[in-house]
Amino acid sequence: MKRTLFWFGILLLAQACQTQTTVDDFALGETALNGGNMPAAIRHFDAVLKQQPQQERALVLRSKAKYQQHDYEGARGDSQLVLDINPAQFTPDDYNALWNLGVIHNSLRQFDKARLYLNKAKQADSTDVRIYENIGYSYLQEHNYPAALTEFEQAVRVSPSAKTSFYGIGKVHLMQGHFEQAIRAYDQAIKLDPNYAAAYENRAAAKYQLQDVAGCCADLQRCIALGMTQVAEFQKQVCH
């Protein structure tokens, strides 16, 4: 009896140690991911998944780490596995997996597939501005300007403080040659964030097209003050 209890105690201790190791690896993986050390993050999540192959959160985070490493197939496989684990139950990890798959397919320029996953995510949470923006940019890449504009405009209705959505509206108008409308959208983005360098850069381009050289140069100078030195050459050409 004592011998049986002894081995039972050893077994419980081993299981507790294994659980603690898994918890430690998960925490270390998250720390590495947040710190930009993707190889270390992947190693720690590998260790977690070796013990718990269907740990959805670890799969989601490993997918993100693989994406940062440009391992798109590995990232896609991890996120798809999350969706396959328990299709009857939709969890926050399933939502994040849909988001991951949308971003991955956009990066692969597989825009129809990207929108398929992103629209499923939108059905689950219609308040996530990032979803509208990513769908908008997928349409923008295809030069489907009306569809892109619809997504960005929906985004600002959902969140009037979404500076990046106003930036998206400006981008659509700029690419269509609607320069005054583009400037109005960038005005809104800059109103929300006076240090939004990319909005100043694009507003400068729109002003230049309208022959507002003074306004263009003022925006370019603001870009440089904010650290966007790549506009310096254009500034030299335009501003005397």
Residue, then its C-alpha position, 0 to 999 in steps of 0.5 A: m500500500k505504501r509503495t502504491l502511494f509512493w508511486f502515485g505521489i511521484l506521478l502527481l509530482a511529475q504531472a505538476c512539474q510538467t504543467q508548470t513547465t508548460v505554463d512557463d514556456f507559454a509565458l516565455g513565448e508571449t514575452a519573446l513574441n512581444g519583444g520581437n524575438m520570433p525564433a524564441a517565441i516559436r521554440h517556446f510555443d513548440a514546447v507548449l504544443k508538444q505537451q498540449p497539441q490542441q492548445e488554441r492560444a498557443l497555436v494562435l500566437r505561434s501563427k503570429a510569430k511564424y507570420q512575422q518570420h514570413d513563414y506564411e504556410g506555417a502561420r496559415g496551418d496553425s490558425q486553420l488548426v484552431l478553427d478545426i479543433n472544435p468547429a461547433q464552438f466559436t471562441p476568442d481564439d477562433y476570432n483571432a485565427l480568422w483575423n490571422l488568416g485574413v492578414i496572411h492571405n492579404s500578404l499573399r495577395q490572395f484577396d478573395k480568400a483574405r476577405l472570406y476570413l475577414n468577413k467571417a470575423k466581421q460577422a462575429d464582431s462588427t465593431d473591430v475597425r481593423i477588419y474594415e480597414n484590412i478588407g478596404y486595403s484588399y480592395l484597394q490593392e485590386h483598384n476596386y475603389p468603390a468597395a474600398l471606400t465603402e469599407f473605410e467609411q463603415a469603419v469611421r461610422v463604427s469609430p469616428s476616432a479611427k485616424t487610420s480609417f480616415y487615412g484609408i479614405g484619403k488613400v482611395h481618393l488620392m489614387q482616384g485623383h480626387f485630391e480635394q476629397a483626399i485632403r479633407a480625409y487627411d485633415q480629419a486624420i491629422k485632427l485626430d493625431p497631429n503627429y501622423a506623419a504618413a497623413y502629412e506626406n499624402r496630404a502634401a502629394a494631394k496639395y502638390q497636384l492641386q498646385d498648392v505648393a506652399g501647403c505642400c511644402a508646409d506638410l513636407q516640412r512637418c514630415i521631416a520634423l516628425g522624422m520622415t526624412q525620405v521626403a527630403e529629396f522631394q522637398k528639395q525639388v518642390c520647395h525653394 
